[in-house]
Amino acid sequence: MRSFDYSFLENGMLPAGLVNIVSAIAELRERENERKGNYPDVFTRLESIAKVQSVKGSNAIEGIVTGEQRIHEIVNQNSAPLNHNEAEIAGYRDALALIHEGFDTLDVRERDILRLHETMLSYAPVNGGRYKRSDNVIMEVDASGARRIRFAPTPANETAAAMEQLILAYMDARSSYNVNQLLLVPCFVLDFLCIHPFADGNGRMSRLLSLLLLYKNGFDAGKYISFEEQINRGKGDYYEALRLSSGGWHDGKNSYFTFIENFITTLLFCYKELDKRFAVVNAEKVTKRRRVEATVLNSLLPISKREICFCLPDVSPTTVEAALAGMIKNGLAEKVGTGRNTKYIGIQ
């Protein structure tokens, strides 16, 4: 059975690129923490937007989708699911709420991991909250449509023991003052994905556990700028990093660094976007029209009129519409989608 050893994080020989990214995150985190106590209403509005994007983005990675209006109804109004996809979405909503509301009481413990999984699948016609009982494989399909096994995870009869060892290894490593806790998180996530302990929902669980561990270590940008949506936007790079870092995993010969870099770069994007978004929300000396333009241009994601109004509560919907029309006319933005699903993306 695969053993877990994170002592390589202690040897002080980390790639310079990782050190630079960690330093950039630390600087932006300090700026966020200074603002949080002074502008709680701003962070509340940003959290509301990110919650919808997190539920939508994490499920979209797995091909689980529904209409834009239904996403908002399920997340913001606790609307009951109407079909299988919506059942999966509602379950993620509830599991995400457990983390947002009580991450300080949760930990990397088997009972908490199983509880999150059970909650995530509570509306689905499968039994959550228990490890897989039959072996699973990770498949890929080539351009000709041929299937092949990309990765064979830990066998079912070894899963419980492997998860126990993973949890103990993480706890041991986090107790060391020589281990950078931020870099330790993606190591745990990679090993979790390689074990693939559940029959269903491993990818979504990995993202929930990512948020939990980040929050517990004081990195909560994903609460205000969706970490899951950033992964969804760059999922090609994410899956390639996962592929490269899982090579040789069963023999303990894999390198974590490619996955670590992808993971913390995604977090850095969240902090950068939060910094931009916050500056726009609190800009008081700029005209309202310019603030709408800045909101669209600084957003990494297509943004709707409703989301702009969340960011800029003092700007009327009429002003927002006029500003958006002007941006399209002047070639500063373009529409994405139609009708109620219309969003806007800036043209840099």
PyMOL commands that set and color helices and strands:
alter all, ss='L'
color gray80, all
select helices_A, chain A and resi 7-10+16-36+40-61+68-76+84-102+110-120+156-174+181-195+202-216+221-223+227-233+235-246+249-251+257-281+288-298+305-311+317-329+339-341
alter helices_A, ss='H'
color red, helices_A
select strands_A, chain A and resi 138-141+147-151+333-336+343-346
alter strands_A, ss='S'
color yellow, strands_A
deselect
rebuild
show_as cartoon
